[in-house]
Amino acid sequence: MSAVDNLDGGSVHELLLTESRGVLIDFWSPWCGPCRTLRPHLHKLAEERHADWRFVAVNTDDHPSTAEAFGVSALPTLVLFRNGEELSRLAGAVTLSSVVAKLDELTAG
């Protein structure tokens, strides 16, 4: 398994019901410049935070209904869950520092 697993809609919903760690879903698209900029940083962060967080990615071009089901209207959108419940969401030109701060906040809380 890679640091960030690529999933489709059914797999995402199943994961949210079964994963004991927090889950960060990265909704992205290959044509999205900010998505391409953020992705390598998310992969590195996933390796560093694997004890507390499971990182997954959903390509919105391949799975538009999944993006719609999660209310994604901007890219990239990062949605953070724990125990199947949405805890937070970051959308648009997301910075690595904002992701780290949010993970720190949610891990501590």
C-alpha positions in Angstrom: 0.0 0.0 0.0 1.3 3.5 -0.8 1.3 6.4 1.6 -1.9 7.7 -0.1 -4.3 5.2 -1.5 -6.5 6.1 -4.5 -10.1 5.1 -3.8 -13.5 5.2 -5.5 -16.7 6.1 -3.8 -17.7 2.7 -2.4 -14.3 2.2 -1.0 -14.3 5.6 0.7 -17.6 5.0 2.4 -16.5 1.5 3.6 -13.2 3.0 4.9 -15.0 5.7 6.9 -17.0 3.0 8.7 -14.1 0.7 9.4 -10.9 2.8 9.9 -9.9 3.3 13.5 -7.5 6.2 12.7 -8.6 9.6 11.4 -9.1 9.7 7.6 -8.0 12.5 5.3 -9.6 12.4 1.9 -7.9 14.4 -0.8 -10.3 15.3 -3.6 -8.2 16.2 -6.6 -8.0 16.3 -10.4 -5.0 15.9 -12.7 -5.7 19.3 -14.4 -5.8 21.2 -11.1 -2.5 23.0 -10.5 -2.9 23.5 -6.8 -3.7 19.8 -6.5 -0.6 18.8 -8.3 1.5 21.1 -6.1 0.0 19.7 -2.8 0.0 16.0 -3.7 3.8 15.3 -3.1 3.5 17.1 0.3 0.5 15.0 1.3 2.4 11.8 0.4 5.2 12.8 2.7 2.8 13.9 5.4 1.0 10.5 5.1 4.3 8.7 5.8 5.0 10.9 8.8 1.4 10.7 10.3 0.5 7.1 9.4 0.1 6.2 13.1 -2.8 8.6 13.5 -4.2 9.3 10.0 -5.0 7.3 6.9 -4.6 9.4 3.8 -6.7 8.6 0.7 -7.2 10.4 -2.6 -10.3 10.5 -4.9 -9.8 11.7 -8.5 -12.9 13.8 -9.1 -12.6 13.3 -12.9 -12.8 9.5 -12.5 -15.4 9.6 -9.6 -17.5 12.8 -10.0 -20.5 11.2 -8.1 -18.2 10.7 -5.1 -17.1 14.3 -5.1 -20.8 15.4 -5.4 -21.8 13.1 -2.5 -19.2 14.7 -0.3 -20.2 18.2 -1.4 -16.9 19.0 -3.1 -17.2 22.3 -5.1 -13.5 23.4 -5.2 -10.2 21.7 -5.8 -8.3 20.6 -3.9 -10.7 19.8 -1.1 -9.4 17.9 2.0 -12.0 16.4 4.2 -11.0 15.0 7.6 -13.0 12.3 9.4 -12.9 10.3 12.6 -15.3 7.4 13.4 -17.2 8.2 10.2 -17.9 11.8 11.3 -16.6 14.8 9.3 -14.4 16.9 11.6 -13.1 19.5 9.2 -12.6 20.6 5.6 -10.0 22.6 3.8 -10.7 23.8 0.2 -9.1 25.8 -2.5 -5.5 26.9 -2.4 -4.7 24.8 0.6 -1.2 25.3 2.1 0.9 22.5 3.7 1.1 24.5 6.9 -2.7 24.8 7.1 -2.9 21.0 6.7 -0.3 20.3 9.3 -2.0 22.8 11.8 -5.4 21.1 11.2 -3.9 17.6 11.7 -2.1 18.8 14.9 -5.3 20.4 16.2 -7.5 17.3 15.5 -4.9 14.8 16.8 -4.5 16.7 20.0 -8.3 17.1 20.5 
